[in-house]
Each structure stands twice: as structure tokens, then as C-alpha cells.
Amino acid sequence: MHFFYAHRSERGRLLKEQILLLIELQEITLEIDNLTAGRVDLPQKISRLGEELESIERELNENEQRVEMLKADHKAKETALKNNIESARKAKGRLLEVKTNKEYEAILKELDSIHEKNGAVEDEIIQMLEAIDRAGENSQVKNGEAAGRRSTCKAERQKLQKELSSIGSEHETMMKKMDMVRSKTKAGVLKKFDIIKNRKGARAVVPVWKAVCSGCHMNIPPQMYNELQRNDKLMLCPHCERIIYWEDRNADA
């Protein structure tokens, strides 16, 4: 009888070692999957940030161009006003040279037209100066917001680029670690793990506590739960068919 219990105890110890190896292998596999996904996701995120930075730069340039265009229009109006004033001065000078009433009336009419144009141009200049002030203030606010977004994007892109550059070495390290753990795992146990993982995804090994499988959240039959606690053999959940092990959470408390 003593030999029987000693033998069962040894089997339990060996099985526990295999379960711990499978749990470690599962964690390594999850990490490798994350790294592999990162190789796809990170370049896409970096590309999107690059596109956002380009959009921000375009926005900044458009803000500057908008103000510059208003200033150029204002300058053109100022030039037109000066030309009209010069035309009015010359017209007034011609008044001294006219010899007929008809010529005199024509010049007066020309002066009235010039003054009318000048009034309209002066109004436009005033409106344009107000528009330049508003555009300048608006541009300053938008430039500040854009500069903040640009700084955030650049910092985030640098962070992602750093993560991407480190993935290669991390992946190689995890692959070596996985090979080491697999070499310690029994071939039959490993084969069962691989089959279940391929069928169920990342979580092929799950704990059971209070007769509930954490993989499918279904109740384990009482007799099976008792056997699981004895830790005599590798067992599968009757519902989700994952490898299960008893997790004594009272021992961790």
C-alpha cells in the first residue's frame, strides 16, 4: 500500500511538472503571437501616424497661405488706391488746362468716378484688415493645436518605431525559450497540446476551480472533478476539450 501511494505521488509530481511546462509554453506562445501581430500592426500604425503628420503639415501650410493671400490682396488694394489717388491728382491738374465747359464737366465726372472707386476700395481695405486680423488670430490658434498634435504624433511614432525595431530580437529570444520548454515536455503531452491549440486557439490549457472550467465556464462532473484533484492523469474538459488542471486557490490565499 505504501508503494502504491508513493507511486501515485510520483506520478502526480511528474504530471504537475508537465502541466507547468504546458502553462509556460502557452504563455510563450501567446507572447510570440503578440509579437507576430505587432510585426503587422505596428507598421500600419506608424504609417497612419505618418499620414496624420502630413495632414497636419498641410493644415499649417494652408493656414499660412490663407493669411499671406489676404495680405497680398490687401497690398493690391493699397496699390490700386494709390493709383486712383494719383489719377485724381492728375485729373485735378488738367482742370487748370481745360478750355471748354464740356472738357471741364468730363474731368469732374472722371473725378467723381475716381472718388467713388476710392471709397469702395477704402471700405474693402478696412474689411480686409479686419479679415487679416481674424485670420491671423485663427491661424495662431490652429497652429498651436496642430503643433500640439504634431508633437504627440511624432512622440507616438518614435515609440512605435522603437517597439518595432525590438520585435525581432524579442521574437528570436521567445522562439529559443519555446524550443527549450518543448524539449522538456513529453512527446505525447506535447502532441496533445499542439492539436488542442490548433483547434481551440491560444488557450489550450486552462485551470479548474470549484468544478468550473475557466475555458468554457461549464461545470465539470463531480466524479471527474475528484479525479482531477488527485492529479493522477492528464485530463480534458468534457465540454470544450481543453487540457484542464486543478487550481487550488485556497493555497494562494
ZIWOBEL-V201713 format. One record per backbone hydrogen bond with DSSP energy under -0.5 kcal/mol. NH is the residue of the N-H (numbers start at 1). CO is the residue of the C=O. E is the energy in kcal/mol with one decimal. If there is no record, write none. Layout:
((NH;CO;E) (NH;CO;E))
This chain:
((5;1;-2.3) (6;2;-2.2) (7;3;-2.7) (8;4;-2.6) (9;5;-2.5) (10;6;-2.1) (11;7;-2.3) (12;8;-2.4) (13;9;-2.1) (14;10;-2.5) (15;11;-2.7) (16;12;-2.4) (17;13;-2.0) (18;14;-2.0) (19;15;-2.7) (20;16;-2.5) (21;17;-2.0) (22;18;-2.4) (23;19;-2.6) (24;20;-2.3) (25;21;-2.8) (26;22;-2.6) (27;23;-2.1) (28;24;-2.4) (29;25;-2.6) (30;26;-2.4) (31;27;-2.1) (32;28;-2.6) (33;29;-2.6) (34;30;-2.2) (35;31;-2.4) (36;32;-2.7) (37;33;-2.5) (38;34;-2.3) (39;35;-1.5) (40;36;-0.7) (40;37;-0.9) (41;37;-3.3) (42;38;-2.3) (44;40;-1.0) (45;41;-2.5) (46;42;-3.0) (47;43;-2.4) (48;44;-2.3) (49;45;-2.3) (50;46;-2.2) (51;47;-2.3) (52;48;-2.2) (53;49;-2.4) (54;50;-2.2) (55;51;-2.2) (56;52;-2.4) (57;53;-2.5) (58;54;-2.3) (59;55;-2.3) (60;56;-2.6) (61;57;-2.4) (62;58;-2.8) (63;59;-2.3) (64;60;-2.1) (65;61;-2.9) (66;62;-2.3) (67;63;-1.7) (68;64;-2.5) (69;65;-2.6) (70;66;-1.8) (71;67;-2.3) (72;68;-2.5) (73;69;-2.5) (74;70;-2.4) (75;71;-2.4) (76;72;-2.2) (77;73;-2.3) (78;74;-2.4) (79;75;-2.3) (80;76;-2.4) (81;77;-2.6) (82;78;-2.4) (83;79;-2.5) (84;80;-2.3) (85;81;-2.5) (86;82;-2.4) (87;83;-2.5) (88;84;-2.4) (89;85;-2.2) (90;86;-2.4) (91;87;-2.3) (92;88;-2.4) (93;89;-1.8) (94;90;-1.8) (95;91;-1.0) (96;92;-0.6) (96;93;-0.9) (97;94;-1.5) (98;94;-1.0) (104;100;-2.0) (105;101;-2.8) (106;102;-1.9) (107;103;-2.1) (108;104;-2.2) (109;105;-2.2) (110;106;-2.2) (111;107;-2.6) (112;108;-2.5) (113;109;-2.1) (114;110;-2.2) (115;111;-2.9) (116;112;-2.3) (117;113;-2.4) (118;114;-2.8) (119;115;-2.3) (120;116;-1.9) (121;117;-2.8) (122;118;-3.0) (123;119;-2.0) (124;120;-2.3) (125;121;-2.6) (126;122;-2.3) (127;123;-2.5) (128;124;-2.6) (129;125;-2.6) (130;126;-1.9) (131;127;-2.3) (132;128;-2.7) (133;129;-2.2) (134;130;-2.5) (135;131;-3.0) (136;132;-2.6) (137;133;-2.4) (138;134;-3.0) (139;135;-2.9) (140;136;-2.2) (141;137;-2.1) (142;138;-2.8) (143;139;-3.0) (144;140;-1.9) (145;141;-2.4) (146;142;-3.2) (147;143;-2.6) (148;144;-1.9) (149;145;-2.3) (150;146;-2.8) (151;147;-2.3) (152;148;-2.1) (153;149;-2.8) (154;150;-2.5) (155;151;-2.1) (156;152;-2.5) (157;153;-2.8) (158;154;-2.4) (159;155;-2.0) (160;156;-2.5) (161;157;-2.6) (162;158;-2.0) (163;159;-2.2) (164;160;-2.7) (165;161;-2.2) (166;162;-1.3) (167;163;-0.9) (167;164;-0.6) (168;164;-0.6) (170;166;-2.1) (171;167;-3.2) (172;168;-2.1) (173;169;-2.2) (174;170;-2.5) (175;171;-2.3) (176;172;-1.9) (177;173;-2.1) (178;174;-2.5) (179;175;-2.3) (180;176;-2.0) (181;177;-2.3) (182;178;-2.8) (183;179;-1.9) (184;180;-0.8) (184;181;-0.7) (185;181;-0.8) (185;182;-0.7) (190;186;-2.8) (191;187;-2.5) (192;188;-1.9) (193;189;-2.3) (194;190;-2.6) (195;191;-2.3) (196;192;-2.3) (197;193;-2.8) (198;194;-2.4) (199;195;-1.4) (200;196;-3.6) (201;197;-2.4) (204;202;-1.2) (206;243;-2.7) (208;245;-2.3) (209;212;-1.6) (212;209;-1.3) (213;211;-0.5) (213;218;-2.7) (214;207;-2.2) (217;213;-2.3) (220;211;-3.7) (225;221;-2.5) (226;222;-2.2) (227;223;-2.0) (228;224;-2.5) (229;225;-1.8) (230;226;-1.1) (231;227;-0.8) (231;228;-0.8) (232;227;-0.8) (235;244;-0.6) (237;242;-2.7) (241;237;-1.5) (243;204;-2.4) (244;235;-2.4) (245;206;-1.3) (247;208;-2.5) (248;246;-0.7) (249;247;-1.4) (251;248;-0.7) (252;248;-0.6) (253;249;-0.7))
